[in-house]
Amino acid sequence: MISRRDMFIGATCVAALGTAEWLRPRRLVKLMDSESLEEIVPTKFGNWSSQFDPGLVVPKTPGSLADKLYSETITRRYANVETGAQVMLLIAYGGAQNDLLQLHRPESCYPAVGFEITQRRMAAVELAKASIPSVFLTAEARGRIEDVLYFTRIGEFLPRSAGEQRSDRLSAAMQGYVGDGILVRASTLRRDKSDSLPRLNDFLGGLMAAVSPDSRKAFIGTKRATALV
């Protein structure tokens, strides 16, 4: 004879399975077209210019976490032709951001290689008719101080924390889709107490403005890309 408790547990399990099935994404939404990052990210814009730097090339090992997370990654070093300031750019793109494969944020990556995050605050990359929700942080290790400004896009969302990232993925699942994702990170080394945020903001704002209108949605979502046209 089945007890009321067993019936309740069984009903709960069936309900959970039904909810999981309801939340299972039915389609993949990709804002990145067939072009590669190398093709759509300009090597020159405004006062910034990039040259090939073999020291920044990070090969992906087949089967590694980076290989599973990202289908494409580029790293470049840009120099300002007027001031000589240098900025390192990393852009990583992943085709589907599901529960197992999701963008790794710098707050996790830097400590994993020995850095301590000594500052973190919300920021916004300002564009002509829109702003990009971003994060500014400082990572320090063995006398090296690196300031970082970055933003992420998952589907049409631009989360600024791991919590927002999980919430946005759930929202997308409730709408029946799983989205692609991209991480755009600019960083610069600092040797004094100067504020690097204006420089990094200028750099990323100029970079996004220089990306062709048809390709901007892959970085900042459809709504913001449309506002800039």
Z-matrix of the N, CA and C atoms (Angstrom, degrees):
N
C 1 1.473
C 2 1.530 1 109.23
N 3 1.314 2 115.38 1 132.52
C 4 1.468 3 120.09 2 -177.64
C 5 1.524 4 109.43 3 -84.26
N 6 1.334 5 115.69 4 126.83
C 7 1.451 6 120.43 5 179.78
C 8 1.526 7 111.07 6 -77.80
N 9 1.338 8 114.71 7 162.88
C 10 1.464 9 119.11 8 177.34
C 11 1.531 10 110.84 9 -62.23
N 12 1.328 11 115.02 10 -35.13
C 13 1.475 12 119.28 11 179.49
C 14 1.519 13 110.44 12 -62.94
N 15 1.345 14 117.84 13 -45.70
C 16 1.459 15 121.35 14 179.39
C 17 1.528 16 110.96 15 -63.66
N 18 1.335 17 115.99 16 -38.71
C 19 1.460 18 119.46 17 178.52
C 20 1.520 19 110.59 18 -64.70
N 21 1.344 20 116.19 19 -39.78
C 22 1.463 21 119.95 20 179.82
C 23 1.521 22 111.08 21 -65.05
N 24 1.346 23 116.00 22 -44.74
C 25 1.466 24 120.17 23 179.23
C 26 1.517 25 110.61 24 -62.49
N 27 1.335 26 116.14 25 -42.24
C 28 1.463 27 119.56 26 179.70
C 29 1.510 28 111.76 27 -63.46
N 30 1.338 29 116.15 28 -42.98
C 31 1.460 30 119.75 29 179.29
C 32 1.524 31 111.03 30 -64.03
N 33 1.348 32 116.36 31 -38.49
C 34 1.465 33 120.72 32 179.00
C 35 1.523 34 110.89 33 -63.74
N 36 1.328 35 116.32 34 -42.10
C 37 1.467 36 120.60 35 179.77
C 38 1.525 37 111.00 36 -64.36
N 39 1.348 38 115.55 37 -42.43
C 40 1.467 39 119.55 38 178.88
C 41 1.521 40 110.13 39 -62.66
N 42 1.348 41 116.06 40 -41.65
C 43 1.462 42 119.96 41 179.12
C 44 1.523 43 111.00 42 -63.66
N 45 1.349 44 116.35 43 -40.42
C 46 1.466 45 120.47 44 179.50
C 47 1.518 46 110.97 45 -64.33
N 48 1.341 47 115.53 46 -41.54
C 49 1.460 48 119.20 47 178.27
C 50 1.518 49 110.85 48 -64.37
N 51 1.338 50 115.26 49 -39.27
C 52 1.461 51 118.87 50 178.95
C 53 1.510 52 111.67 51 -64.24
N 54 1.349 53 116.42 52 -41.32
C 55 1.467 54 120.60 53 178.42
C 56 1.518 55 111.35 54 -64.67
N 57 1.344 56 116.28 55 -42.51
C 58 1.466 57 120.47 56 178.96
C 59 1.525 58 110.65 57 -62.03
N 60 1.329 59 116.29 58 -40.32
C 61 1.460 60 119.61 59 179.64
C 62 1.517 61 110.66 60 -68.02
N 63 1.360 62 115.83 61 -37.61
C 64 1.455 63 120.07 62 179.15
C 65 1.520 64 111.24 63 -65.62
N 66 1.349 65 115.90 64 -35.42
C 67 1.460 66 120.25 65 -178.74
C 68 1.519 67 113.02 66 -83.62
N 69 1.324 68 117.91 67 -8.58
C 70 1.468 69 119.40 68 -178.17
C 71 1.527 70 109.35 69 -66.61
N 72 1.350 71 117.55 70 121.38
C 73 1.466 72 120.49 71 -178.20
C 74 1.522 73 112.15 72 -58.66
N 75 1.316 74 115.92 73 138.19
C 76 1.458 75 121.91 74 -178.88
C 77 1.528 76 113.14 75 -98.77
N 78 1.329 77 116.68 76 -15.57
C 79 1.460 78 118.89 77 -176.59
C 80 1.525 79 110.08 78 -149.13
N 81 1.322 80 114.96 79 158.83
C 82 1.461 81 122.57 80 177.70
C 83 1.518 82 108.90 81 -106.50
N 84 1.325 83 115.88 82 127.01
C 85 1.460 84 121.29 83 177.97
C 86 1.523 85 108.33 84 -109.09
N 87 1.331 86 116.49 85 117.96
C 88 1.463 87 121.52 86 -179.28
C 89 1.521 88 109.33 87 -118.59
N 90 1.330 89 115.82 88 123.81
C 91 1.460 90 120.73 89 176.79
C 92 1.521 91 112.01 90 -90.82
N 93 1.325 92 117.17 91 -12.10
C 94 1.459 93 121.15 92 176.26
C 95 1.528 94 108.38 93 -87.16
N 96 1.322 95 115.66 94 123.92
C 97 1.461 96 119.95 95 177.72
C 98 1.522 97 110.34 96 -78.14
N 99 1.300 98 117.42 97 -164.69
C 100 1.462 99 121.03 98 -174.72
C 101 1.525 100 113.43 99 -74.52
N 102 1.345 101 117.23 100 -14.04
C 103 1.462 102 119.81 101 179.68
C 104 1.521 103 110.84 102 -66.92
N 105 1.329 104 115.94 103 154.54
C 106 1.459 105 120.76 104 178.02
C 107 1.528 106 109.87 105 -91.69
N 108 1.328 107 116.13 106 162.38
C 109 1.461 108 120.06 107 176.50
C 110 1.521 109 111.33 108 -59.96
N 111 1.313 110 116.76 109 -38.25
C 112 1.467 111 120.39 110 179.87
C 113 1.521 112 111.04 111 -59.69
N 114 1.328 113 116.25 112 -31.38
C 115 1.462 114 120.47 113 -178.14
C 116 1.525 115 112.41 114 -80.29
N 117 1.320 116 118.13 115 -35.76
C 118 1.459 117 119.44 116 -170.62
C 119 1.532 118 113.94 117 -99.87
N 120 1.339 119 118.19 118 -13.91
C 121 1.462 120 120.04 119 177.91
C 122 1.526 121 108.66 120 -92.30
N 123 1.337 122 118.58 121 115.08
C 124 1.465 123 120.92 122 -175.49
C 125 1.533 124 112.52 123 -67.16
N 126 1.311 125 115.83 124 143.86
C 127 1.463 126 120.82 125 176.33
C 128 1.530 127 111.59 126 -87.46
N 129 1.339 128 116.47 127 -15.63
C 130 1.461 129 121.29 128 177.53
C 131 1.518 130 109.46 129 -137.96
N 132 1.330 131 116.67 130 134.41
C 133 1.468 132 121.73 131 174.22
C 134 1.525 133 107.40 132 -161.73
N 135 1.322 134 116.24 133 141.63
C 136 1.456 135 119.97 134 -178.14
C 137 1.516 136 111.44 135 52.21
N 138 1.326 137 117.17 136 -128.21
C 139 1.461 138 122.04 137 177.88
C 140 1.525 139 112.64 138 -94.15
N 141 1.333 140 116.92 139 7.55
C 142 1.458 141 120.80 140 -175.76
C 143 1.527 142 111.17 141 -102.23
N 144 1.325 143 114.12 142 137.93
C 145 1.467 144 120.27 143 -179.96
C 146 1.524 145 109.52 144 -141.64
N 147 1.326 146 115.84 145 141.17
C 148 1.459 147 120.95 146 -177.76
C 149 1.522 148 111.06 147 -115.01
N 150 1.320 149 115.02 148 142.24
C 151 1.456 150 121.61 149 172.87
C 152 1.524 151 108.06 150 -126.99
N 153 1.319 152 115.84 151 152.21
C 154 1.461 153 120.17 152 -178.25
C 155 1.527 154 110.25 153 -61.10
N 156 1.332 155 116.11 154 130.68
C 157 1.458 156 122.41 155 179.56
C 158 1.525 157 108.05 156 -128.27
N 159 1.350 158 117.61 157 103.34
C 160 1.469 159 119.78 158 -177.48
C 161 1.521 160 113.28 159 -61.74
N 162 1.346 161 117.31 160 -21.26
C 163 1.456 162 120.02 161 179.84
C 164 1.514 163 113.23 162 -70.20
N 165 1.345 164 117.30 163 -16.13
C 166 1.460 165 120.99 164 -179.64
C 167 1.520 166 112.77 165 -97.07
N 168 1.316 167 118.16 166 -6.55
C 169 1.453 168 120.76 167 -178.66
C 170 1.527 169 109.20 168 -72.32
N 171 1.329 170 115.80 169 123.52
C 172 1.462 171 121.22 170 -179.96
C 173 1.526 172 108.10 171 -116.34
N 174 1.336 173 118.08 172 97.90
C 175 1.465 174 119.78 173 -178.61
C 176 1.519 175 111.28 174 -66.11
N 177 1.339 176 115.37 175 142.88
C 178 1.459 177 120.32 176 177.35
C 179 1.522 178 109.74 177 -93.34
N 180 1.318 179 115.58 178 131.96
C 181 1.458 180 120.76 179 177.57
C 182 1.522 181 108.98 180 -88.67
N 183 1.338 182 117.77 181 125.59
C 184 1.465 183 120.23 182 179.65
C 185 1.527 184 111.27 183 -53.43
N 186 1.329 185 115.83 184 129.47
C 187 1.457 186 120.66 185 179.62
C 188 1.511 187 114.48 186 88.64
N 189 1.347 188 117.53 187 -8.94
C 190 1.462 189 120.69 188 179.48
C 191 1.522 190 110.33 189 -73.10
N 192 1.355 191 116.29 190 169.14
C 193 1.456 192 120.30 191 179.46
C 194 1.520 193 111.01 192 -61.20
N 195 1.336 194 116.96 193 -43.91
C 196 1.461 195 120.34 194 179.75
C 197 1.521 196 111.02 195 -62.07
N 198 1.316 197 116.55 196 -37.31
C 199 1.456 198 121.14 197 179.39
C 200 1.525 199 110.63 198 -65.69
N 201 1.354 200 116.45 199 -36.26
C 202 1.460 201 120.61 200 -179.94
C 203 1.527 202 111.76 201 -77.04
N 204 1.339 203 116.37 202 -36.39
C 205 1.456 204 120.54 203 -175.79
C 206 1.519 205 112.54 204 -74.06
N 207 1.324 206 116.66 205 -42.42
C 208 1.456 207 120.69 206 -169.79
C 209 1.521 208 111.60 207 -120.88
N 210 1.335 209 114.89 208 131.73
C 211 1.453 210 119.24 209 176.56
C 212 1.523 211 111.46 210 -86.78
N 213 1.341 212 116.55 211 -17.02
C 214 1.470 213 119.79 212 178.73
C 215 1.523 214 109.87 213 -155.61
N 216 1.333 215 116.53 214 138.72
C 217 1.461 216 122.20 215 179.34
C 218 1.527 217 109.26 216 -140.83
N 219 1.322 218 117.22 217 138.08
C 220 1.463 219 120.07 218 172.05
C 221 1.527 220 108.63 219 -128.82
N 222 1.319 221 116.43 220 146.31
C 223 1.460 222 123.35 221 175.17
C 224 1.523 223 107.89 222 -132.40
N 225 1.316 224 116.41 223 131.57
C 226 1.461 225 121.10 224 179.88
C 227 1.529 226 110.10 225 -142.38
N 228 1.318 227 115.17 226 155.59
C 229 1.464 228 121.21 227 172.30
C 230 1.531 229 107.67 228 -114.11
N 231 1.312 230 116.45 229 125.25
C 232 1.463 231 121.96 230 179.29
C 233 1.526 232 109.67 231 -109.98
N 234 1.324 233 116.13 232 147.09
C 235 1.462 234 121.91 233 176.30
C 236 1.525 235 109.06 234 -124.81
N 237 1.317 236 115.52 235 141.69
C 238 1.453 237 121.01 236 176.69
C 239 1.532 238 108.12 237 -85.12
N 240 1.325 239 116.80 238 120.46
C 241 1.466 240 120.68 239 -173.18
C 242 1.524 241 112.07 240 -67.69
N 243 1.335 242 118.36 241 -18.93
C 244 1.457 243 120.99 242 -179.67
C 245 1.525 244 112.14 243 -92.33
N 246 1.325 245 117.54 244 -45.07
C 247 1.460 246 121.16 245 -174.01
C 248 1.529 247 113.70 246 -101.07
N 249 1.325 248 117.01 247 -18.55
C 250 1.458 249 120.48 248 -176.66
C 251 1.519 250 113.60 249 81.88
N 252 1.333 251 117.37 250 -1.79
C 253 1.468 252 120.87 251 179.45
C 254 1.527 253 110.14 252 -61.88
N 255 1.325 254 115.46 253 145.88
C 256 1.459 255 120.22 254 -178.75
C 257 1.531 256 110.36 255 -119.71
N 258 1.315 257 114.72 256 142.77
C 259 1.459 258 122.07 257 178.11
C 260 1.526 259 108.43 258 -133.51
N 261 1.314 260 115.71 259 133.74
C 262 1.462 261 120.93 260 175.97
C 263 1.524 262 108.66 261 -97.68
N 264 1.308 263 116.45 262 131.75
C 265 1.455 264 122.34 263 -177.94
C 266 1.520 265 110.12 264 -114.71
N 267 1.316 266 116.04 265 132.95
C 268 1.457 267 121.72 266 171.93
C 269 1.528 268 108.21 267 -129.59
N 270 1.318 269 116.14 268 127.90
C 271 1.465 270 121.34 269 175.02
C 272 1.521 271 107.49 270 -127.15
N 273 1.327 272 115.71 271 126.95
C 274 1.463 273 121.08 272 -179.54
C 275 1.520 274 108.94 273 -125.78
N 276 1.320 275 116.19 274 130.29
C 277 1.467 276 122.00 275 -176.83
C 278 1.521 277 110.42 276 -119.39
N 279 1.330 278 115.88 277 135.15
C 280 1.457 279 121.54 278 176.70
C 281 1.516 280 110.19 279 -125.55
N 282 1.316 281 117.19 280 135.66
C 283 1.463 282 121.52 281 -173.15
C 284 1.507 283 115.31 282 -70.66
N 285 1.337 284 118.87 283 -30.57
C 286 1.466 285 120.68 284 -177.87
C 287 1.518 286 109.10 285 -147.24
N 288 1.339 287 117.02 286 119.94
C 289 1.457 288 121.95 287 -177.85
C 290 1.530 289 110.06 288 -99.29
N 291 1.328 290 115.99 289 85.73
C 292 1.455 291 120.19 290 179.48
C 293 1.526 292 110.58 291 -103.40
N 294 1.336 293 117.49 292 -167.47
C 295 1.462 294 121.13 293 -175.71
C 296 1.525 295 112.63 294 -63.43
N 297 1.326 296 117.37 295 -30.95
C 298 1.460 297 120.80 296 -176.16
C 299 1.520 298 112.18 297 -90.51
N 300 1.318 299 116.43 298 -36.93
C 301 1.458 300 120.50 299 -176.74
C 302 1.519 301 108.57 300 -116.42
N 303 1.317 302 116.71 301 108.44
C 304 1.453 303 121.10 302 179.59
C 305 1.522 304 109.73 303 -142.93
N 306 1.316 305 115.52 304 155.07
C 307 1.453 306 120.98 305 -176.13
C 308 1.520 307 111.77 306 -55.86
N 309 1.332 308 116.30 307 133.87
C 310 1.457 309 121.58 308 174.99
C 311 1.520 310 108.65 309 -91.62
N 312 1.321 311 116.44 310 122.90
C 313 1.449 312 121.75 311 -175.96
C 314 1.527 313 110.24 312 -84.00
N 315 1.349 314 118.16 313 151.83
C 316 1.471 315 121.59 314 -179.22
C 317 1.524 316 113.51 315 -56.14
N 318 1.341 317 117.92 316 -28.70
C 319 1.459 318 120.24 317 178.13
C 320 1.524 319 111.85 318 -59.74
N 321 1.328 320 116.68 319 -24.61
C 322 1.462 321 121.01 320 177.26
C 323 1.517 322 111.60 321 -95.28
N 324 1.331 323 116.20 322 -38.63
C 325 1.467 324 120.37 323 -174.51
C 326 1.529 325 113.04 324 -70.63
N 327 1.335 326 118.06 325 -42.42
C 328 1.464 327 120.19 326 -177.21
C 329 1.532 328 112.37 327 -65.16
N 330 1.344 329 119.45 328 -48.67
C 331 1.471 330 118.61 329 177.03
C 332 1.527 331 112.74 330 -60.71
N 333 1.317 332 117.32 331 -28.37
C 334 1.467 333 120.47 332 -179.41
C 335 1.519 334 112.25 333 -65.10
N 336 1.353 335 117.50 334 -21.77
C 337 1.469 336 120.61 335 179.53
C 338 1.535 337 111.07 336 -112.64
N 339 1.341 338 116.21 337 21.76
C 340 1.460 339 119.76 338 171.64
C 341 1.508 340 117.17 339 99.66
N 342 1.335 341 118.93 340 3.59
C 343 1.462 342 121.06 341 179.51
C 344 1.523 343 110.54 342 -90.72
N 345 1.331 344 115.15 343 151.33
C 346 1.454 345 121.45 344 172.83
C 347 1.522 346 108.60 345 -109.34
N 348 1.333 347 116.39 346 130.14
C 349 1.457 348 120.21 347 176.72
C 350 1.526 349 107.73 348 -80.67
N 351 1.335 350 116.73 349 111.64
C 352 1.463 351 121.38 350 -175.83
C 353 1.526 352 112.46 351 -101.38
N 354 1.308 353 117.23 352 -10.56
C 355 1.462 354 120.78 353 178.32
C 356 1.524 355 108.35 354 -153.71
N 357 1.327 356 115.63 355 138.71
C 358 1.467 357 120.77 356 174.49
C 359 1.517 358 108.47 357 -150.64
N 360 1.324 359 116.56 358 127.84
C 361 1.450 360 119.55 359 176.44
C 362 1.530 361 110.37 360 -150.46
N 363 1.311 362 115.29 361 154.99
C 364 1.448 363 120.92 362 178.54
C 365 1.522 364 109.88 363 -70.21
N 366 1.323 365 115.98 364 146.90
C 367 1.455 366 121.19 365 179.73
C 368 1.529 367 108.20 366 -146.02
N 369 1.314 368 115.95 367 -177.55
C 370 1.463 369 121.08 368 177.42
C 371 1.516 370 108.78 369 -151.44
N 372 1.312 371 116.82 370 126.39
C 373 1.462 372 121.47 371 174.71
C 374 1.526 373 106.84 372 -79.86
N 375 1.334 374 116.56 373 118.22
C 376 1.453 375 120.76 374 -174.82
C 377 1.524 376 111.33 375 -87.70
N 378 1.323 377 114.99 376 127.27
C 379 1.456 378 121.94 377 175.03
C 380 1.526 379 108.42 378 -112.82
N 381 1.324 380 117.21 379 177.67
C 382 1.459 381 120.57 380 -175.54
C 383 1.523 382 112.40 381 -60.52
N 384 1.339 383 117.51 382 -42.72
C 385 1.463 384 120.59 383 -175.49
C 386 1.523 385 112.24 384 -129.57
N 387 1.299 386 116.71 385 17.75
C 388 1.461 387 119.91 386 -178.82
C 389 1.524 388 108.60 387 -163.22
N 390 1.312 389 116.15 388 168.98
C 391 1.456 390 121.12 389 174.08
C 392 1.521 391 108.58 390 -133.29
N 393 1.331 392 115.66 391 152.27
C 394 1.456 393 121.40 392 -177.74
C 395 1.524 394 108.61 393 -109.40
N 396 1.338 395 118.99 394 116.97
C 397 1.470 396 120.39 395 175.77
C 398 1.523 397 110.21 396 -57.48
N 399 1.330 398 116.84 397 124.34
C 400 1.459 399 121.67 398 -172.50
C 401 1.526 400 110.63 399 -137.88
N 402 1.316 401 114.76 400 175.15
C 403 1.456 402 121.86 401 177.99
C 404 1.526 403 108.68 402 -131.12
N 405 1.337 404 116.04 403 133.69
C 406 1.464 405 121.45 404 175.69
C 407 1.523 406 107.79 405 -112.97
N 408 1.318 407 116.38 406 130.15
C 409 1.459 408 119.25 407 179.11
C 410 1.523 409 110.60 408 -144.22
N 411 1.328 410 115.08 409 161.14
C 412 1.458 411 122.71 410 176.75
C 413 1.518 412 108.39 411 -120.02
N 414 1.339 413 115.71 412 130.08
C 415 1.460 414 121.48 413 178.25
C 416 1.529 415 108.04 414 -118.94
N 417 1.343 416 116.35 415 134.14
C 418 1.462 417 120.93 416 -177.36
C 419 1.519 418 111.00 417 -128.85
N 420 1.350 419 114.78 418 142.53
C 421 1.470 420 121.06 419 176.50
C 422 1.517 421 109.45 420 -163.69
N 423 1.333 422 116.31 421 126.90
C 424 1.470 423 122.67 422 172.78
C 425 1.530 424 112.02 423 49.87
N 426 1.333 425 116.50 424 47.71
C 427 1.457 426 120.78 425 177.19
C 428 1.512 427 114.32 426 80.79
N 429 1.311 428 118.95 427 -1.77
C 430 1.461 429 122.80 428 179.16
C 431 1.529 430 108.76 429 -97.74
N 432 1.336 431 116.42 430 126.01
C 433 1.457 432 121.87 431 177.96
C 434 1.523 433 108.04 432 -116.13
N 435 1.315 434 116.38 433 120.73
C 436 1.457 435 121.34 434 -178.10
C 437 1.521 436 109.67 435 -123.85
N 438 1.321 437 116.35 436 120.91
C 439 1.457 438 121.73 437 175.35
C 440 1.530 439 108.95 438 -93.29
N 441 1.322 440 115.31 439 138.79
C 442 1.464 441 121.37 440 -172.88
C 443 1.526 442 109.95 441 -131.62
N 444 1.307 443 116.04 442 133.63
C 445 1.462 444 122.08 443 170.99
C 446 1.518 445 106.65 444 -124.30
N 447 1.334 446 116.29 445 126.03
C 448 1.466 447 117.77 446 -177.25
C 449 1.528 448 111.04 447 -146.12
N 450 1.325 449 114.49 448 160.93
C 451 1.466 450 120.40 449 170.86
C 452 1.520 451 108.73 450 -144.06
N 453 1.323 452 114.64 451 157.65
C 454 1.462 453 120.67 452 179.46
C 455 1.520 454 109.38 453 -129.01
N 456 1.308 455 114.88 454 150.53
C 457 1.466 456 121.48 455 173.09
C 458 1.522 457 108.44 456 -127.31
N 459 1.322 458 116.39 457 131.98
C 460 1.461 459 122.01 458 172.41
C 461 1.514 460 106.96 459 -128.40
N 462 1.314 461 117.28 460 113.54
C 463 1.456 462 119.97 461 -172.24
C 464 1.519 463 108.90 462 61.21
N 465 1.325 464 116.72 463 -125.42
C 466 1.465 465 121.05 464 177.15
C 467 1.528 466 112.32 465 -98.25
N 468 1.321 467 117.15 466 7.00
C 469 1.465 468 121.75 467 -177.44
C 470 1.529 469 111.14 468 -99.69
N 471 1.350 470 116.01 469 152.24
C 472 1.455 471 121.98 470 175.98
C 473 1.532 472 108.88 471 -125.90
N 474 1.331 473 117.55 472 76.51
C 475 1.473 474 120.85 473 -176.51
C 476 1.519 475 112.42 474 -72.74
N 477 1.348 476 115.86 475 147.11
C 478 1.465 477 121.06 476 -179.86
C 479 1.528 478 112.66 477 -111.72
N 480 1.313 479 117.20 478 5.04
C 481 1.459 480 120.11 479 177.93
C 482 1.518 481 109.14 480 -151.41
N 483 1.330 482 115.50 481 165.64
C 484 1.457 483 119.63 482 178.41
C 485 1.523 484 110.48 483 -62.89
N 486 1.350 485 116.76 484 -36.67
C 487 1.455 486 120.68 485 178.08
C 488 1.519 487 112.00 486 -63.52
N 489 1.331 488 116.44 487 -45.62
C 490 1.465 489 120.22 488 176.90
C 491 1.519 490 110.60 489 -62.59
N 492 1.322 491 115.80 490 -37.79
C 493 1.461 492 120.88 491 -179.48
C 494 1.526 493 110.65 492 -61.16
N 495 1.344 494 116.73 493 -45.26
C 496 1.468 495 120.51 494 178.21
C 497 1.526 496 111.00 495 -64.93
N 498 1.335 497 116.37 496 -42.52
C 499 1.457 498 120.87 497 -179.81
C 500 1.525 499 111.54 498 -63.43
N 501 1.339 500 116.47 499 -41.31
C 502 1.462 501 120.29 500 -179.12
C 503 1.528 502 111.41 501 -68.26
N 504 1.343 503 116.53 502 -36.59
C 505 1.467 504 119.39 503 176.88
C 506 1.517 505 110.67 504 -65.16
N 507 1.348 506 117.15 505 -37.34
C 508 1.459 507 121.16 506 177.57
C 509 1.526 508 110.25 507 -66.51
N 510 1.335 509 116.78 508 -41.77
C 511 1.466 510 120.67 509 178.12
C 512 1.518 511 111.05 510 -60.14
N 513 1.339 512 115.61 511 -41.79
C 514 1.461 513 119.80 512 178.15
C 515 1.523 514 110.54 513 -64.80
N 516 1.339 515 116.96 514 -41.21
C 517 1.460 516 120.82 515 179.44
C 518 1.529 517 110.93 516 -62.43
N 519 1.343 518 116.32 517 -39.10
C 520 1.454 519 120.45 518 178.92
C 521 1.522 520 111.34 519 -66.97
N 522 1.331 521 116.36 520 -24.21
C 523 1.453 522 120.82 521 175.91
C 524 1.530 523 111.90 522 -89.50
N 525 1.343 524 115.57 523 0.65
C 526 1.458 525 120.06 524 172.52
C 527 1.510 526 115.76 525 88.33
N 528 1.340 527 118.12 526 19.71
C 529 1.462 528 118.02 527 -179.91
C 530 1.520 529 111.36 528 -143.11
N 531 1.315 530 115.36 529 160.56
C 532 1.461 531 122.46 530 169.69
C 533 1.517 532 106.87 531 -118.22
N 534 1.341 533 116.83 532 134.24
C 535 1.456 534 119.89 533 -174.81
C 536 1.511 535 113.08 534 -102.92
N 537 1.320 536 115.94 535 163.52
C 538 1.456 537 120.33 536 171.97
C 539 1.522 538 107.86 537 -79.77
N 540 1.326 539 117.51 538 175.48
C 541 1.457 540 119.63 539 -177.35
C 542 1.507 541 112.56 540 -150.08
N 543 1.336 542 115.12 541 156.40
C 544 1.461 543 119.95 542 -179.70
C 545 1.530 544 109.22 543 -145.53
N 546 1.304 545 115.26 544 144.54
C 547 1.465 546 123.46 545 174.71
C 548 1.521 547 107.88 546 -117.52
N 549 1.329 548 116.83 547 126.20
C 550 1.471 549 122.33 548 178.29
C 551 1.524 550 107.33 549 -119.19
N 552 1.330 551 116.55 550 116.03
C 553 1.461 552 121.26 551 -174.08
C 554 1.526 553 111.26 552 -128.93
N 555 1.331 554 115.91 553 127.35
C 556 1.472 555 121.61 554 175.13
C 557 1.523 556 107.42 555 -118.72
N 558 1.333 557 116.30 556 137.27
C 559 1.461 558 119.53 557 -178.85
C 560 1.513 559 110.61 558 -142.43
N 561 1.328 560 115.34 559 156.67
C 562 1.454 561 121.09 560 178.92
C 563 1.519 562 109.35 561 -146.53
N 564 1.316 563 116.99 562 147.37
C 565 1.457 564 121.72 563 178.13
C 566 1.526 565 109.34 564 -83.27
N 567 1.327 566 115.52 565 141.93
C 568 1.459 567 120.65 566 -178.23
C 569 1.525 568 109.99 567 -128.25
N 570 1.341 569 116.40 568 135.54
C 571 1.467 570 121.34 569 -178.81
C 572 1.522 571 113.07 570 -114.78
N 573 1.322 572 116.93 571 0.38
C 574 1.472 573 120.30 572 178.37
C 575 1.524 574 108.79 573 -139.99
N 576 1.320 575 117.19 574 -162.86
C 577 1.461 576 121.14 575 -176.87
C 578 1.526 577 112.93 576 -96.58
N 579 1.323 578 117.13 577 15.22
C 580 1.456 579 120.64 578 179.97
C 581 1.533 580 110.50 579 -65.92
N 582 1.330 581 115.87 580 156.43
C 583 1.453 582 121.80 581 -178.66
C 584 1.528 583 109.36 582 -91.39
N 585 1.334 584 116.88 583 116.40
C 586 1.468 585 121.34 584 -178.44
C 587 1.520 586 112.64 585 -86.77
N 588 1.335 587 118.12 586 -10.68
C 589 1.460 588 120.05 587 -174.77
C 590 1.531 589 113.14 588 -58.71
N 591 1.355 590 120.55 589 -45.46
C 592 1.470 591 119.06 590 179.55
C 593 1.527 592 112.52 591 -58.82
N 594 1.328 593 117.36 592 -39.51
C 595 1.464 594 120.64 593 179.79
C 596 1.528 595 111.49 594 -65.19
N 597 1.333 596 116.29 595 -45.75
C 598 1.459 597 119.84 596 -179.21
C 599 1.521 598 111.27 597 -69.14
N 600 1.322 599 116.38 598 -35.15
C 601 1.464 600 120.41 599 176.68
C 602 1.523 601 110.48 600 -64.34
N 603 1.321 602 116.07 601 -44.38
C 604 1.468 603 121.19 602 177.86
C 605 1.532 604 110.48 603 -61.45
N 606 1.315 605 115.61 604 -40.48
C 607 1.463 606 120.10 605 -178.75
C 608 1.529 607 111.21 606 -64.98
N 609 1.329 608 117.90 607 -53.25
C 610 1.462 609 120.06 608 -177.17
C 611 1.524 610 111.89 609 -68.57
N 612 1.336 611 117.25 610 -35.52
C 613 1.458 612 119.63 611 176.23
C 614 1.516 613 111.59 612 -63.01
N 615 1.339 614 116.13 613 -43.28
C 616 1.462 615 120.11 614 177.96
C 617 1.512 616 112.43 615 -66.24
N 618 1.329 617 116.07 616 -37.59
C 619 1.464 618 120.47 617 179.45
C 620 1.525 619 111.02 618 -63.60
N 621 1.334 620 117.03 619 -46.98
C 622 1.463 621 120.24 620 -179.39
C 623 1.527 622 111.56 621 -65.60
N 624 1.329 623 116.86 622 -36.00
C 625 1.463 624 119.87 623 178.03
C 626 1.525 625 111.08 624 -67.03
N 627 1.338 626 116.36 625 -29.51
C 628 1.462 627 120.71 626 -177.59
C 629 1.522 628 113.31 627 -83.00
N 630 1.334 629 117.40 628 -19.15
C 631 1.469 630 120.40 629 176.15
C 632 1.520 631 108.59 630 -66.63
N 633 1.313 632 117.51 631 140.48
C 634 1.462 633 121.20 632 -177.66
C 635 1.526 634 110.01 633 -59.80
N 636 1.342 635 118.22 634 144.01
C 637 1.470 636 121.68 635 -178.25
C 638 1.523 637 113.84 636 -53.10
N 639 1.324 638 117.44 637 -36.46
C 640 1.462 639 120.40 638 -178.05
C 641 1.524 640 112.28 639 -69.31
N 642 1.331 641 117.69 640 -20.62
C 643 1.464 642 121.56 641 -175.49
C 644 1.521 643 113.54 642 -103.30
N 645 1.330 644 118.44 643 -11.13
C 646 1.471 645 121.30 644 -173.60
C 647 1.520 646 112.76 645 -62.76
N 648 1.323 647 117.61 646 -32.91
C 649 1.470 648 119.50 647 -176.91
C 650 1.525 649 111.55 648 -59.68
N 651 1.331 650 117.33 649 -27.45
C 652 1.465 651 120.16 650 179.44
C 653 1.522 652 111.66 651 -65.42
N 654 1.337 653 116.95 652 -21.58
C 655 1.463 654 121.35 653 -178.24
C 656 1.530 655 112.53 654 -101.59
N 657 1.338 656 117.25 655 -41.39
C 658 1.463 657 119.79 656 -170.17
C 659 1.529 658 113.95 657 -123.86
N 660 1.319 659 118.37 658 7.30
C 661 1.462 660 120.90 659 178.56
C 662 1.513 661 112.17 660 87.90
N 663 1.312 662 115.25 661 160.70
C 664 1.465 663 120.87 662 -173.81
C 665 1.521 664 112.99 663 -65.44
N 666 1.337 665 117.65 664 -43.60
C 667 1.457 666 121.69 665 -175.33
C 668 1.525 667 111.77 666 -61.51
N 669 1.322 668 116.89 667 -49.45
C 670 1.459 669 120.05 668 -178.59
C 671 1.536 670 110.94 669 -69.44
N 672 1.325 671 116.63 670 -37.71
C 673 1.470 672 119.63 671 179.28
C 674 1.517 673 110.52 672 -63.62
N 675 1.337 674 117.42 673 -39.69
C 676 1.447 675 121.82 674 179.13
C 677 1.526 676 111.49 675 -65.95
N 678 1.336 677 117.10 676 -35.60
C 679 1.461 678 121.23 677 -179.67
C 680 1.522 679 112.61 678 -64.52
N 681 1.329 680 116.70 679 -24.73
C 682 1.463 681 120.81 680 -176.97
C 683 1.519 682 113.11 681 -88.48
N 684 1.318 683 116.94 682 -11.02
C 685 1.475 684 119.73 683 -177.32
C 686 1.522 685 110.10 684 -73.98
